[in-house]
């Protein structure tokens, strides 16, 4: 009987602990996805002289979502390949960390509550990029679509490189 009572206590304690972890984890995730007012209001500052971009955003040579693995690992690796060829710094770890914080790995994620969204330009995609920033930092060799995973990652990494030195230096909403 002691064994049965001990087993029940352990099971109850385990359930309470798991519930607490799940609740805390959900709250932490919600907090990290909501930028502060100062971060959300920060306007992108692009200098076209330093931006890796091209006049042609579509056509031969551009990548589409179907030309890579179709999963987060494949999108990151494809983006890193393009970044390397364009001299854009960043690592797999830096991209993955920021993607998981910004979108949880969902290429269709969209922020409909921050200042940008209130002004009509919601952040979209794996790295939560707004359309004007995507347009300014789009990298030749990727799709012209903001929500294309590789184009989104590569444009965001290009922006972060010009603003922070590398996506690896970004540890919060940018």
C-alpha atoms as an extended CHARMM CRD file, in Angstrom:
* protein
*
       174  EXT
         1         1  UNK       CA              0.0000000000        0.0000000000        0.0000000000  PROA      1               0.0000000000
         2         2  UNK       CA              2.8710000000        2.3640000000        0.7090000000  PROA      2               0.0000000000
         3         3  UNK       CA              4.1690000000        1.7790000000       -2.8120000000  PROA      3               0.0000000000
         4         4  UNK       CA              0.7740000000        2.6200000000       -4.2960000000  PROA      4               0.0000000000
         5         5  UNK       CA              0.4730000000        5.8350000000       -2.2340000000  PROA      5               0.0000000000
         6         6  UNK       CA              4.0320000000        6.8480000000       -3.1850000000  PROA      6               0.0000000000
         7         7  UNK       CA              3.3320000000        6.1560000000       -6.8470000000  PROA      7               0.0000000000
         8         8  UNK       CA              0.1700000000        8.2630000000       -6.7260000000  PROA      8               0.0000000000
         9         9  UNK       CA              2.0140000000       11.1250000000       -5.0230000000  PROA      9               0.0000000000
        10        10  UNK       CA              4.7710000000       10.9880000000       -7.6180000000  PROA      10              0.0000000000
        11        11  UNK       CA              2.2470000000       10.9840000000      -10.4770000000  PROA      11              0.0000000000
        12        12  UNK       CA              0.4010000000       13.9620000000       -8.9430000000  PROA      12              0.0000000000
        13        13  UNK       CA              3.6690000000       15.8650000000       -8.4260000000  PROA      13              0.0000000000
        14        14  UNK       CA              4.7490000000       15.0860000000      -11.9880000000  PROA      14              0.0000000000
        15        15  UNK       CA              1.4440000000       16.3820000000      -13.3610000000  PROA      15              0.0000000000
        16        16  UNK       CA              1.7050000000       19.5900000000      -11.3320000000  PROA      16              0.0000000000
        17        17  UNK       CA              5.3070000000       20.0940000000      -12.4560000000  PROA      17              0.0000000000
        18        18  UNK       CA              4.5040000000       19.4850000000      -16.1260000000  PROA      18              0.0000000000
        19        19  UNK       CA              1.5390000000       21.8370000000      -15.9490000000  PROA      19              0.0000000000
        20        20  UNK       CA              3.7200000000       24.5240000000      -14.3710000000  PROA      20              0.0000000000
        21        21  UNK       CA              6.4300000000       24.0850000000      -16.9960000000  PROA      21              0.0000000000
        22        22  UNK       CA              3.9160000000       24.1740000000      -19.8440000000  PROA      22              0.0000000000
        23        23  UNK       CA              2.2630000000       27.3040000000      -18.4430000000  PROA      23              0.0000000000
        24        24  UNK       CA              5.5790000000       29.0350000000      -17.8350000000  PROA      24              0.0000000000
        25        25  UNK       CA              6.8610000000       28.0410000000      -21.2710000000  PROA      25              0.0000000000
        26        26  UNK       CA              3.7710000000       29.4180000000      -22.9990000000  PROA      26              0.0000000000
        27        27  UNK       CA              4.0640000000       32.6940000000      -21.0990000000  PROA      27              0.0000000000
        28        28  UNK       CA              7.7550000000       32.9750000000      -21.9230000000  PROA      28              0.0000000000
        29        29  UNK       CA              7.0570000000       32.3120000000      -25.5960000000  PROA      29              0.0000000000
        30        30  UNK       CA              4.3370000000       34.9560000000      -25.6580000000  PROA      30              0.0000000000
        31        31  UNK       CA              6.6200000000       37.4930000000      -23.9960000000  PROA      31              0.0000000000
        32        32  UNK       CA              9.5010000000       36.9360000000      -26.4070000000  PROA      32              0.0000000000
        33        33  UNK       CA              7.2670000000       37.3370000000      -29.4530000000  PROA      33              0.0000000000
        34        34  UNK       CA              5.8850000000       40.6900000000      -28.2930000000  PROA      34              0.0000000000
        35        35  UNK       CA              8.4150000000       43.4970000000      -28.8720000000  PROA      35              0.0000000000
        36        36  UNK       CA              8.5420000000       46.5400000000      -26.6260000000  PROA      36              0.0000000000
        37        37  UNK       CA              6.9890000000       49.7310000000      -27.9540000000  PROA      37              0.0000000000
        38        38  UNK       CA             10.4550000000       51.1330000000      -28.6780000000  PROA      38              0.0000000000
        39        39  UNK       CA             11.4940000000       48.0190000000      -30.6020000000  PROA      39              0.0000000000
        40        40  UNK       CA              8.2450000000       47.8380000000      -32.5540000000  PROA      40              0.0000000000
        41        41  UNK       CA              8.3650000000       51.5260000000      -33.4760000000  PROA      41              0.0000000000
        42        42  UNK       CA             11.9700000000       51.3610000000      -34.6740000000  PROA      42              0.0000000000
        43        43  UNK       CA             11.9860000000       52.1260000000      -38.3800000000  PROA      43              0.0000000000
        44        44  UNK       CA             14.3190000000       50.2050000000      -40.6600000000  PROA      44              0.0000000000
        45        45  UNK       CA             17.2690000000       52.2880000000      -41.8030000000  PROA      45              0.0000000000
        46        46  UNK       CA             18.6210000000       51.0490000000      -45.1020000000  PROA      46              0.0000000000
        47        47  UNK       CA             21.4940000000       52.5640000000      -46.9750000000  PROA      47              0.0000000000
        48        48  UNK       CA             21.1310000000       51.4380000000      -50.5630000000  PROA      48              0.0000000000
        49        49  UNK       CA             24.8760000000       51.8300000000      -51.0390000000  PROA      49              0.0000000000
        50        50  UNK       CA             25.4840000000       48.9860000000      -48.5960000000  PROA      50              0.0000000000
        51        51  UNK       CA             22.5560000000       46.7000000000      -49.3390000000  PROA      51              0.0000000000
        52        52  UNK       CA             23.0280000000       43.4270000000      -51.2180000000  PROA      52              0.0000000000
        53        53  UNK       CA             20.1580000000       43.7440000000      -53.6580000000  PROA      53              0.0000000000
        54        54  UNK       CA             19.4710000000       43.6710000000      -57.3720000000  PROA      54              0.0000000000
        55        55  UNK       CA             17.1680000000       45.3150000000      -59.8650000000  PROA      55              0.0000000000
        56        56  UNK       CA             15.6700000000       41.9890000000      -60.9020000000  PROA      56              0.0000000000
        57        57  UNK       CA             13.7950000000       40.2290000000      -58.1170000000  PROA      57              0.0000000000
        58        58  UNK       CA             12.3340000000       37.4570000000      -60.2060000000  PROA      58              0.0000000000
        59        59  UNK       CA             13.2610000000       35.4840000000      -63.2560000000  PROA      59              0.0000000000
        60        60  UNK       CA             16.1440000000       33.1550000000      -64.0010000000  PROA      60              0.0000000000
        61        61  UNK       CA             18.3750000000       32.4520000000      -61.0550000000  PROA      61              0.0000000000
        62        62  UNK       CA             15.8860000000       33.2670000000      -58.3130000000  PROA      62              0.0000000000
        63        63  UNK       CA             15.0950000000       30.6280000000      -55.7250000000  PROA      63              0.0000000000
        64        64  UNK       CA             11.6040000000       29.5290000000      -54.8500000000  PROA      64              0.0000000000
        65        65  UNK       CA             10.2250000000       27.6280000000      -51.8830000000  PROA      65              0.0000000000
        66        66  UNK       CA             10.1920000000       24.4730000000      -54.0010000000  PROA      66              0.0000000000
        67        67  UNK       CA             13.9210000000       24.5410000000      -54.8070000000  PROA      67              0.0000000000
        68        68  UNK       CA             15.0440000000       23.5790000000      -51.3100000000  PROA      68              0.0000000000
        69        69  UNK       CA             14.2410000000       20.9620000000      -48.7350000000  PROA      69              0.0000000000
        70        70  UNK       CA             10.8630000000       22.3900000000      -47.7080000000  PROA      70              0.0000000000
        71        71  UNK       CA             11.6680000000       22.4290000000      -44.0070000000  PROA      71              0.0000000000
        72        72  UNK       CA             13.3710000000       24.7890000000      -41.5890000000  PROA      72              0.0000000000
        73        73  UNK       CA             16.7420000000       23.0490000000      -41.7900000000  PROA      73              0.0000000000
        74        74  UNK       CA             16.6840000000       23.1660000000      -45.5990000000  PROA      74              0.0000000000
        75        75  UNK       CA             15.5630000000       26.8010000000      -45.7040000000  PROA      75              0.0000000000
        76        76  UNK       CA             18.3430000000       27.8630000000      -43.3390000000  PROA      76              0.0000000000
        77        77  UNK       CA             20.9810000000       25.9230000000      -45.2960000000  PROA      77              0.0000000000
        78        78  UNK       CA             19.7890000000       27.3610000000      -48.6270000000  PROA      78              0.0000000000
        79        79  UNK       CA             19.8260000000       30.8590000000      -47.1640000000  PROA      79              0.0000000000
        80        80  UNK       CA             23.3200000000       30.3470000000      -45.7330000000  PROA      80              0.0000000000
        81        81  UNK       CA             24.5570000000       29.2830000000      -49.1590000000  PROA      81              0.0000000000
        82        82  UNK       CA             23.1660000000       32.4530000000      -50.7450000000  PROA      82              0.0000000000
        83        83  UNK       CA             24.4400000000       34.5780000000      -47.8430000000  PROA      83              0.0000000000
        84        84  UNK       CA             27.9360000000       33.1500000000      -48.2740000000  PROA      84              0.0000000000
        85        85  UNK       CA             27.9250000000       33.9100000000      -51.9920000000  PROA      85              0.0000000000
        86        86  UNK       CA             26.8290000000       37.5080000000      -51.2840000000  PROA      86              0.0000000000
        87        87  UNK       CA             29.1860000000       38.1150000000      -48.3470000000  PROA      87              0.0000000000
        88        88  UNK       CA             26.3880000000       38.3580000000      -45.7650000000  PROA      88              0.0000000000
        89        89  UNK       CA             27.6130000000       37.1340000000      -42.3610000000  PROA      89              0.0000000000
        90        90  UNK       CA             25.6320000000       34.7510000000      -40.1780000000  PROA      90              0.0000000000
        91        91  UNK       CA             25.5660000000       31.2260000000      -38.8280000000  PROA      91              0.0000000000
        92        92  UNK       CA             23.0730000000       28.4020000000      -38.7060000000  PROA      92              0.0000000000
        93        93  UNK       CA             22.8330000000       28.8340000000      -34.9420000000  PROA      93              0.0000000000
        94        94  UNK       CA             22.1680000000       32.5810000000      -35.1580000000  PROA      94              0.0000000000
        95        95  UNK       CA             19.4920000000       32.1470000000      -37.8160000000  PROA      95              0.0000000000
        96        96  UNK       CA             17.8160000000       29.2380000000      -36.0340000000  PROA      96              0.0000000000
        97        97  UNK       CA             17.7790000000       31.0160000000      -32.6420000000  PROA      97              0.0000000000
        98        98  UNK       CA             16.1810000000       34.1330000000      -34.1200000000  PROA      98              0.0000000000
        99        99  UNK       CA             13.6900000000       32.1890000000      -36.2380000000  PROA      99              0.0000000000
       100       100  UNK       CA             12.4930000000       30.2030000000      -33.2410000000  PROA      100             0.0000000000
       101       101  UNK       CA             12.0660000000       33.3900000000      -31.1900000000  PROA      101             0.0000000000
       102       102  UNK       CA             10.3400000000       35.3520000000      -33.9510000000  PROA      102             0.0000000000
       103       103  UNK       CA              8.0190000000       32.7660000000      -35.5210000000  PROA      103             0.0000000000
       104       104  UNK       CA              8.5490000000       29.4060000000      -33.8600000000  PROA      104             0.0000000000
       105       105  UNK       CA              9.6140000000       28.1280000000      -37.2930000000  PROA      105             0.0000000000
       106       106  UNK       CA              6.2870000000       28.9530000000      -38.9660000000  PROA      106             0.0000000000
       107       107  UNK       CA              6.9290000000       30.5190000000      -42.4070000000  PROA      107             0.0000000000
       108       108  UNK       CA              3.3360000000       31.8260000000      -42.4320000000  PROA      108             0.0000000000
       109       109  UNK       CA              3.5560000000       33.6100000000      -39.0620000000  PROA      109             0.0000000000
       110       110  UNK       CA              2.1710000000       37.1510000000      -39.0950000000  PROA      110             0.0000000000
       111       111  UNK       CA              2.2150000000       39.7850000000      -36.3590000000  PROA      111             0.0000000000
       112       112  UNK       CA             -1.1320000000       41.5700000000      -36.3420000000  PROA      112             0.0000000000
       113       113  UNK       CA             -0.7590000000       43.5190000000      -33.0850000000  PROA      113             0.0000000000
       114       114  UNK       CA              2.4060000000       45.6540000000      -33.0660000000  PROA      114             0.0000000000
       115       115  UNK       CA              2.9100000000       49.2400000000      -34.2700000000  PROA      115             0.0000000000
       116       116  UNK       CA              3.8410000000       48.0780000000      -37.7650000000  PROA      116             0.0000000000
       117       117  UNK       CA              0.6260000000       46.0690000000      -38.0800000000  PROA      117             0.0000000000
       118       118  UNK       CA             -1.4130000000       49.0190000000      -36.7770000000  PROA      118             0.0000000000
       119       119  UNK       CA              0.1190000000       51.1070000000      -39.5780000000  PROA      119             0.0000000000
       120       120  UNK       CA             -0.8510000000       48.4710000000      -42.1550000000  PROA      120             0.0000000000
       121       121  UNK       CA              2.4960000000       46.6980000000      -42.6160000000  PROA      121             0.0000000000
       122       122  UNK       CA              2.4740000000       43.5830000000      -40.4320000000  PROA      122             0.0000000000
       123       123  UNK       CA              5.6500000000       41.5840000000      -39.8820000000  PROA      123             0.0000000000
       124       124  UNK       CA              5.5580000000       38.2750000000      -41.7400000000  PROA      124             0.0000000000
       125       125  UNK       CA              7.4600000000       35.0520000000      -42.1540000000  PROA      125             0.0000000000
       126       126  UNK       CA             10.1400000000       33.1560000000      -40.3160000000  PROA      126             0.0000000000
       127       127  UNK       CA             12.0430000000       36.2600000000      -39.1950000000  PROA      127             0.0000000000
       128       128  UNK       CA              9.0510000000       38.6380000000      -39.0030000000  PROA      128             0.0000000000
       129       129  UNK       CA             10.0660000000       41.1190000000      -41.6950000000  PROA      129             0.0000000000
       130       130  UNK       CA              7.8850000000       44.0330000000      -42.8280000000  PROA      130             0.0000000000
       131       131  UNK       CA              7.4620000000       44.6440000000      -46.5550000000  PROA      131             0.0000000000
       132       132  UNK       CA              9.4990000000       47.9070000000      -46.7360000000  PROA      132             0.0000000000
       133       133  UNK       CA             12.4550000000       46.2330000000      -44.9920000000  PROA      133             0.0000000000
       134       134  UNK       CA             12.1500000000       43.2110000000      -47.2670000000  PROA      134             0.0000000000
       135       135  UNK       CA             12.1000000000       45.4760000000      -50.3260000000  PROA      135             0.0000000000
       136       136  UNK       CA             15.1870000000       47.3730000000      -49.1480000000  PROA      136             0.0000000000
       137       137  UNK       CA             17.1950000000       44.2880000000      -48.1470000000  PROA      137             0.0000000000
       138       138  UNK       CA             15.9930000000       41.6940000000      -50.6530000000  PROA      138             0.0000000000
       139       139  UNK       CA             18.8840000000       39.6210000000      -51.9620000000  PROA      139             0.0000000000
       140       140  UNK       CA             19.2170000000       38.6930000000      -55.6200000000  PROA      140             0.0000000000
       141       141  UNK       CA             18.9000000000       34.9520000000      -56.0780000000  PROA      141             0.0000000000
       142       142  UNK       CA             15.8530000000       34.6670000000      -53.8210000000  PROA      142             0.0000000000
       143       143  UNK       CA             12.1380000000       34.9240000000      -54.4820000000  PROA      143             0.0000000000
       144       144  UNK       CA             10.5120000000       38.3480000000      -54.5190000000  PROA      144             0.0000000000
       145       145  UNK       CA              7.9280000000       37.0820000000      -52.0240000000  PROA      145             0.0000000000
       146       146  UNK       CA              8.2010000000       38.2760000000      -48.4140000000  PROA      146             0.0000000000
       147       147  UNK       CA              6.7680000000       34.9860000000      -47.1420000000  PROA      147             0.0000000000
       148       148  UNK       CA              9.0950000000       32.7240000000      -49.1340000000  PROA      148             0.0000000000
       149       149  UNK       CA             11.1720000000       31.1390000000      -46.3420000000  PROA      149             0.0000000000
       150       150  UNK       CA             14.5880000000       31.5060000000      -48.0120000000  PROA      150             0.0000000000
       151       151  UNK       CA             13.8880000000       35.0490000000      -49.2310000000  PROA      151             0.0000000000
       152       152  UNK       CA             12.6120000000       36.0380000000      -45.7690000000  PROA      152             0.0000000000
       153       153  UNK       CA             15.6430000000       34.5850000000      -43.9610000000  PROA      153             0.0000000000
       154       154  UNK       CA             18.1520000000       36.0350000000      -46.3970000000  PROA      154             0.0000000000
       155       155  UNK       CA             16.6330000000       39.5360000000      -46.4350000000  PROA      155             0.0000000000
       156       156  UNK       CA             16.4070000000       39.5700000000      -42.6260000000  PROA      156             0.0000000000
       157       157  UNK       CA             20.0330000000       38.4150000000      -42.3300000000  PROA      157             0.0000000000
       158       158  UNK       CA             21.0540000000       41.1330000000      -44.8070000000  PROA      158             0.0000000000
       159       159  UNK       CA             19.1980000000       43.7360000000      -42.7330000000  PROA      159             0.0000000000
       160       160  UNK       CA             20.7170000000       42.4380000000      -39.4830000000  PROA      160             0.0000000000
       161       161  UNK       CA             24.2010000000       42.4600000000      -41.0210000000  PROA      161             0.0000000000
       162       162  UNK       CA             23.8640000000       46.1270000000      -41.9200000000  PROA      162             0.0000000000
       163       163  UNK       CA             22.2190000000       47.1270000000      -38.6640000000  PROA      163             0.0000000000
       164       164  UNK       CA             23.9820000000       44.8770000000      -36.1180000000  PROA      164             0.0000000000
       165       165  UNK       CA             26.9720000000       43.3700000000      -37.9300000000  PROA      165             0.0000000000
       166       166  UNK       CA             25.3660000000       39.9230000000      -38.2130000000  PROA      166             0.0000000000
       167       167  UNK       CA             22.1630000000       38.0530000000      -37.4070000000  PROA      167             0.0000000000
       168       168  UNK       CA             24.3400000000       36.2980000000      -34.8180000000  PROA      168             0.0000000000
       169       169  UNK       CA             24.4380000000       39.5550000000      -32.8210000000  PROA      169             0.0000000000
       170       170  UNK       CA             20.6340000000       39.7710000000      -32.5910000000  PROA      170             0.0000000000
       171       171  UNK       CA             19.2470000000       38.4150000000      -29.3360000000  PROA      171             0.0000000000
       172       172  UNK       CA             15.8600000000       40.1310000000      -29.1790000000  PROA      172             0.0000000000
       173       173  UNK       CA             13.3040000000       41.6470000000      -31.4990000000  PROA      173             0.0000000000
       174       174  UNK       CA             15.0840000000       43.6840000000      -34.1010000000  PROA      174             0.0000000000
